[in-house]
Amino acid sequence: MRRPCLIWTAFSLPAGPAWLSALLLLADMAIRIVVLGIIPGNRRPTTAMAWLLCIFFLPYIGLALFLMFGNFRLSRRRRETQTAVNLRIVEGTRDIAKQVTPYDGPSWVNSAVELNRNLGFFPALGANSVELIKGYQESLDAMADAVSEAKDYVNAEFYIMSSDDCTDRLFRELEAAAARGVRVRVLFDHIGSLRVPGYRGMIRRLKASEIQWRRMLPLLPVKGQWRRPDLRNHRKILVVDGRVGYTGSQNIIEPSYRKKSNVKVGRKWVELMARLEGPIVGTLNVMFATDWSSETEENLESQLATYHWDSFDGGVLCQVVPSGPGFVTENNLRLFNTLLYSAEERITISSPYFVPDDSLLYAITTAAQRGVRVELFVSEKGDQFLVHHAQCSYYEALLRAGVKIFLYPKPLVLHAKHFTVDADVAVIGSSNMDMRSFSLNLEVSVMMIDKDVVQEMHAVEEQYRAVSRELQLHEWVTRPILARYVDNVARLTATLQ
C-alpha cells in the first residue's frame, strides 16, 4: 500500500519507480521553498501573495506562468535609453522651469508639480491652450484636419490602430502628408493592434505608403524580439509640427473595435481627448521621440529643438507625466494618490478599469471619509470579464466609505480616463486606475492646472451623470452570492503581476 505524503502536492504522484516519486516530491518542495524568498522581492504584498498561492496550488504550472509573466521590467537597453533621456530633459529644461510662475492657488498644487518633476522629469509649462473633444468621430476628424496642415513632421503613437471606415480619412491624410515630403512616423502597440480584426490589411496599407512605422514592444521570437507578453505601450499621442498635440483615451479604430459581437449588442466606446497647443506639445513630442528611439535607435533630438515658444504668460499651466516599466517609481500612482489626499472639496473620477491597489483604495476612501465629495464614473458592464468583476469587488468598500458610484449605461463602454480635483486640477491621459497601468503599461498623463479647464471637464462629467444610474449600497450588498464569489476570484487574479 502506498504511504501518504506528509506534504500535499498539486498533482498526485504518478505510479512508477519510487525514485521518480521521491524526485518529484523534492522538486515540488524545492519550488515552494525557493519562491518564498524570491517572489516577495520588490512586489506589492498582495501581488506576491497571489503568485505564491498560484504556485502552492499548482507548483509546476504556477512556476511556468511566473517565469513568463512575473518580470515586469523592460530590457536593459530600453531602461538605459529612458534614463539617458531623463537626464537630458532635466538639463535642457532647468532654465525653462524657473521661468514658470508658480500657481497662486492652493499650495498642494505646486507640491504636485514638484512631485511630477522629480519623478517624470518634465517641468510644468504655461502659455498652453486646451480643448476637450468628447465626440468619437469628431476627435478622429480633428486629428485628420491637423495632419492635413502638417508642413514638417507628424508623430503618431497609439496603443491600437486600425484602418477602417471611421479612421480611413486620418490614414489618407497621413499617407498624403508623407507623399508630399512631410516626415510621418507611426508607432502602434504590436499585441494591442494585432488582436483587432483587419490588422494585416493595415500593415499592407502602411507598407504601400511612405510612412515610417514600427510596432511597439513587438513579440517576434523569430527576430529575437521577446519579452513578457503583457508588457504593453498604452500611450495615445499625436504631434503635428510641434505646434499641436492630441492625447487622451481614444485609440485609432472605429467605436465598436471591429467586433461583430459588439456591433450586435450596440456596444461602443465613449472617449475623451484633449487638443493641446503651446509648449506642452514639445513635451509630448519628447515622449514620442523616446519611444521611437527605443524601437528604431533613431535619435530625434534635432526635431525636438525646432519648437520655440515666445512667452510663458497666461494660458493653461500643463505638465506631462510619463509612467511605465521604464520608471521604477510608479509615477501615475503617486500623482493620483497625492491629488486624492490633497483634495478639499470635490473629486470626480472617470475610469473604465478601476482596480486600485491598497494605497489608491485608502486614498479615495479616506477622502470620502474626511468629507470630500467623491464621485466615480464606471461602465455598468465592462468589456473585459475578469477586469470588470475585479472592479466590482471594490464597490462595497467604496460605497461604505461614502464614495458615490455612477454606472454609465450598457451596452456603452465609458473608456474615458480623466479626473478632477476641486476647482484647480484636471488630469487626462491613457492611464487607467488599475495595477496594470501602474506597473505594466507605458502610459502618458497630462496634469492641467486651470479653473476654466476644470470647469469644462466638470461639464463633461455632468453629461455622464445625466445618463448614469447611481449605485446604492443596499442594492449592492444583496446581490447573489455567486456574483460575489466571481468578483472575489477576479480580484485575486488582478494582482498577478
C-alpha positions, 0 to 999 in steps of 0.5 A: 500500500502506498504511504501518504505524503506528509506534504500535499502536492498539486498533482498526485504522484504518478505510479512508477519507480519510487525514485521518480516519486521521491524526485518529484516530491523534492522538486515540488518542495524545492519550488515552494521553498525557493519562491518564498524568498524570491517572489516577495522581492520588490512586489506589492504584498498582495501581488506576491501573495497571489503568485505564491498561492498560484504556485502552492496550488499548482507548483509546476504550472504556477512556476511556468506562468511566473517565469513568463509573466512575473518580470515586469521590467523592460530590457536593459537597453530600453531602461538605459535609453529612458534614463539617458533621456531623463537626464537630458530633459532635466538639463535642457529644461532647468532654465525653462522651469524657473521661468514658470510662475508658480500657481497662486492657488492652493499650495498642494498644487505646486507640491504636485508639480514638484512631485511630477518633476522629480519623478517624470522629469518634465517641468510644468509649462504655461502659455498652453491652450486646451480643448476637450473633444468628447465626440468619437468621430469628431476627435478622429476628424480633428486629428485628420484636419491637423495632419492635413496642415502638417508642413514638417513632421507628424508623430503618431503613437497609439496603443491600437490602430486600425484602418477602417471606415471611421479612421480611413480619412486620418490614414489618407491624410497621413499617407498624403502628408508623407507623399508630399515630403512631410516626415510621418512616423507611426508607432502602434502597440504590436499585441494591442493592434494585432488582436483587432480584426483587419490588422494585416490589411493595415500593415499592407496599407502602411507598407504601400505608403511612405510612412515610417512605422514600427510596432511597439514592444513587438513579440517576434521570437523569430527576430529575437524580439521577446519579452513578457507578453503583457508588457504593453505601450498604452500611450495615445499621442499625436504631434503635428509640427510641434505646434499641436498635440492630441492625447487622451483615451481614444485609440485609432479604430472605429467605436465598436473595435471591429467586433461583430459581437459588439456591433450586435449588442450596440456596444461602443466606446465613449472617449475623451481627448484633449487638443493641446497647443503651446509648449506642452506639445514639445513635451509630448513630442519628447515622449514620442521621440523616446519611444521611437528611439527605443524601437528604431535607435533613431535619435530625434533630438534635432526635431525636438529643438525646432519648437520655440515658444515666445512667452510663458504668460497666461494660458493653461499651466500643463505638465506631462507625466510619463509612467511605465516599466521604464520608471521604477517609481510608479509615477501615475500612482503617486500623482493620483494618490497625492491629488486624492489626499490633497483634495478639499472639496470635490473629486470626480473620477472617470475610469473604465478599469478601476482596480486600485491597489491598497494605497489608491483604495485608502486614498479615495476612501479616506477622502470620502471619509474626511468629507470630500465629495467623491464621485466615480464614473464606471461602465455598468458592464465592462468589456473585459470579464475578469477586469470588470468583476475585479472592479466590482469587488471594490464597490462595497468598500467604496460605497461604505466609505461614502464614495458615490458610484455612477454606472454609465449605461450598457451596452456603452463602454465609458473608456474615458480616463480623466479626473478632477480635483476641486476647482484647480486640477484636471488630469487626462491621459491613457492611464487607467486606475488599475495595477496594470497601468501602474506597473505594466503599461507605458502610459502618458498623463497630462496634469492641467492646472486651470479653473476654466479647464476644470470647469469644462471637464466638470461639464463633461462629467455632468453629461455622464451623470445625466445618463448614469444610474447611481449605485446604492449600497443596499442594492449592492450588498444583496446581490447573489452570492455567486456574483460575489464569489466571481468578483472575489476570484477576479480580484485575486487574479488582478494582482498577478503581476 
